[in-house]
Amino acid sequence: MKKLIMLLSLFAVNAFAAPVNVNTADAKTISDALSGIGQKKAEAIVKYREEKGAFKTAEDLVNVAGIGEKTVEKNKNDILLSDAAAAVEPKKEGKAK
């Protein structure tokens, strides 16, 4: 039973990861947010974008050594290319009429 609980807790951590902007985030943030991307691959993402420029599509990540189509596909919903996609319009505070 303890093994099952530990296994489920591992999945729960990844299920609640927030989307990450691969064009601005540091390697630690990228590795924490994306499944199958450890610190070394995340560092490769940062190095690639510093040398080649911003990623235009999520699929561009396959150009980074060690990252394949399956990894991109499994993380597609958590890969952001700009912060505008993550921005939430603030609610205006005011009195109801």
Order of alpha helices (4+ residues) and beta strands (2+ residues): alpha-beta-alpha-alpha-alpha-beta
